[in-house]
Amino acid sequence: MFPDFDYSARLGRLRSLMGERGIDVALLSVGADLPYFTGYEAMPLERLTMLAVPRETDAILVVPRLEAPRVVGRGDAFSTTVWGETEDPVTIVAGIIGKPRRVAVADPTWSVFLLGLQAALPGADFSSATPHTRELRMRKEPDEIKWLRDAAEATDRVVDRLGEIQFSGRPERAVAADIAAMTVAEGHDLSTFTILASGPNSASPHHETGERTVVGGDSIVLDFGGRSHGYHSDTTRTLHVGVPPPRFGAAFDVLAEAQSAGRAAVRPGVAARDVDRAARAVIADAGYGDYFIHRTGHGIGLEGHEHPYIVEGNELPLETGMTFSIEPGIYLPGEFGMRIEDIVAVAANGIDELNRSDRGLRIVE
């Protein structure tokens, strides 16, 4: 269940943007926009669920009959229209919104429904609603940051318990299952992912956790997260089975300095790219620049990855309430990898660190 936010106010802010930009109606279907504006998360079914937000009149949620009981009690920010199995929901949506000139459709909308709407509204100009909705969603309200903090603190508790787990002599998949169970036990509604990459696998940032047995001398990149009250967590820590060789320790010192530099760069008005540059410069200066192969961070909220993205080329000025990861990494193919990831929020005085567990290299057995 999502927290009880002021969905009427959120819809009002969306209508204000629509008015400024000449959009007659916004159509939001599966994805995070729907719960952001209604508190209701549609199942990703072949049956259409769509929130129609006209600029001048009340929002209407069109929902399949078998899903309607899940919408009860969501407040008075919108009304509900239910459709049955033999009805065409696209026709229903088209009838509700009339003959708009400019229609904005959220990016995750299934193409079969978008094509149907375009056929039903031949005179309308279609565009993406996502640039408008993300502008609202990436500036988090104080209560949203509270839920993100709760989720981050739950992952911190998991990190604090890693010493309870036996790593060596067990398959990656089995260790990851223990961590996923801890993720739920420590306060998440569910574990959304656990990447455990050992030995040479740790040089692959999105390694698919498998049957490789963890052995002494392995480096381990542990990237995991979950969802609590609709809001996501995402944390990465680097571990080593036994005492690491000097080369690994030296590289980790560089990584730790880079992650610290990225966090130190966060404050209102700084361009997102400059946080990336701050972290990347440390790694490049140490000779590992070719081995930092991804952006420094991604936004987080109702989705695990959302705007703003902390990457070269993104000139978006950071604002109070934006939340994102800072996660530089170093990956030497065939040898080892390492990454440190924390979720942070932009605060009026700089940075609000939502993750606070020890970022140092952890020695495990």
Helices and strands as residue ranges (DSSP letters): H 7-21, E 25-28, H 33-38, E 50-54, E 59-64, G 65-71, E 78-83, H 89-97, E 102-105, H 111-120, E 125-128, H 130-137, H 142-160, G 162-164, H 172-185, E 190-198, G 199-203, E 219-228, E 231-232, E 235-241, H 246-264, H 272-285, G 289-291, E 297-299, E 306-310, E 323-326, E 329-332, E 336-339, E 342-347, E 350-353, E 362-364
